[in-house]
Amino acid sequence: MTATPENNPGENIAEFTLPQGCMLCGGAVSIRSTPGGGSHSYCPHCHWLSRTRLRMHKNGLEIAYATQGNA
């Protein structure tokens, strides 16, 4: 296994908040995206954690929440 050390490890981390973006309670969702770890979201109101998928499009950003199970 080989690894390349980063000069500034925090340089490529993107963090943003989506008001009313929580799928469960409608609260604000904080999203953090890192190059190696993907992206994760957290709602401080209901404490929902999720792995998100981010895709850049010509007109904006698409955010998808992975489905873990269906009932």
VOPAGU-2260 file (C-alpha; in pm, 1 decimal, decimal comma):
REM VOPAGU-2260
SITE   aa  ch    i         X         Y         Z
SITE  MET   A    0       0,0       0,0       0,0
SITE  THR   A    1     128,0     347,2     -82,9
SITE  ALA   A    2      16,7     680,7      50,8
SITE  THR   A    3      98,5    1036,8     -43,1
SITE  PRO   A    4     113,0    1278,4     251,2
SITE  GLU   A    5     -79,2    1602,7     212,4
SITE  ASN   A    6      92,7    1932,8     280,2
SITE  ASN   A    7    -220,7    2088,7     430,0
SITE  PRO   A    8    -461,6    1810,7     532,4
SITE  GLY   A    9    -751,3    2048,7     609,2
SITE  GLU   A   10    -720,5    2236,7     281,8
SITE  ASN   A   11    -963,7    2022,3      80,3
SITE  ILE   A   12   -1240,0    1995,1     342,3
SITE  ALA   A   13   -1568,7    2164,3     251,6
SITE  GLU   A   14   -1828,2    2239,1     520,1
SITE  PHE   A   15   -2166,4    2402,6     471,5
SITE  THR   A   16   -2512,0    2416,5     631,2
SITE  LEU   A   17   -2844,3    2364,8     455,5
SITE  PRO   A   18   -3131,0    2540,3     633,4
SITE  GLN   A   19   -3436,5    2310,3     652,8
SITE  GLY   A   20   -3233,8    2030,4     490,5
SITE  CYS   A   21   -3299,1    1748,2     740,3
SITE  MET   A   22   -3501,5    1466,1     588,1
SITE  LEU   A   23   -3645,1    1370,6     929,3
SITE  CYS   A   24   -3729,7    1689,7    1115,0
SITE  GLY   A   25   -3675,9    1974,5     865,6
SITE  GLY   A   26   -3397,6    2130,7    1072,2
SITE  ALA   A   27   -3067,9    2270,3     950,9
SITE  VAL   A   28   -2818,1    2008,2     831,1
SITE  SER   A   29   -2440,6    2046,7     849,4
SITE  ILE   A   30   -2253,4    1870,7     568,1
SITE  ARG   A   31   -1880,2    1801,1     562,7
SITE  SER   A   32   -1705,7    1669,6     253,1
SITE  THR   A   33   -1348,1    1540,7     242,9
SITE  PRO   A   34   -1157,6    1405,4     -57,4
SITE  GLY   A   35   -1078,4    1065,5      94,4
SITE  GLY   A   36   -1373,3    1013,7     328,2
SITE  GLY   A   37   -1669,0    1119,4     117,8
SITE  SER   A   38   -1934,3    1337,4     276,7
SITE  HIS   A   39   -2140,0    1313,3     593,7
SITE  SER   A   40   -2433,7    1511,3     727,0
SITE  TYR   A   41   -2552,6    1585,8    1081,3
SITE  CYS   A   42   -2868,7    1747,3    1214,3
SITE  PRO   A   43   -2809,5    1905,0    1557,6
SITE  HIS   A   44   -3185,7    1919,8    1622,7
SITE  CYS   A   45   -3276,8    1548,9    1591,1
SITE  HIS   A   46   -2918,5    1411,1    1585,4
SITE  TRP   A   47   -2963,9    1232,5    1251,8
SITE  LEU   A   48   -2635,0    1122,1    1095,7
SITE  SER   A   49   -2613,0    1023,5     731,4
SITE  ARG   A   50   -2366,2     953,3     455,8
SITE  THR   A   51   -2442,5    1182,9     163,5
SITE  ARG   A   52   -2353,6    1173,0    -202,4
SITE  LEU   A   53   -2263,1    1504,3    -362,2
SITE  ARG   A   54   -2262,7    1565,6    -737,9
SITE  MET   A   55   -2176,9    1887,7    -913,2
SITE  HIS   A   56   -2400,8    1982,6   -1204,7
SITE  LYS   A   57   -2387,4    2275,4   -1440,4
SITE  ASN   A   58   -2662,8    2459,5   -1249,6
SITE  GLY   A   59   -2572,2    2363,5    -893,2
SITE  LEU   A   60   -2508,3    2090,8    -640,0
SITE  GLU   A   61   -2713,7    1771,3    -603,1
SITE  ILE   A   62   -2726,6    1608,7    -259,2
SITE  ALA   A   63   -2854,4    1252,8    -220,0
SITE  TYR   A   64   -2897,8    1058,0     102,3
SITE  ALA   A   65   -2819,2     687,3      84,9
SITE  THR   A   66   -3104,1     452,8     178,3
SITE  GLN   A   67   -2996,3     207,6     448,3
SITE  GLY   A   68   -3315,4       4,1     455,8
SITE  ASN   A   69   -3680,1      -2,2     360,7
SITE  ALA   A   70   -3978,1    -101,8     573,2
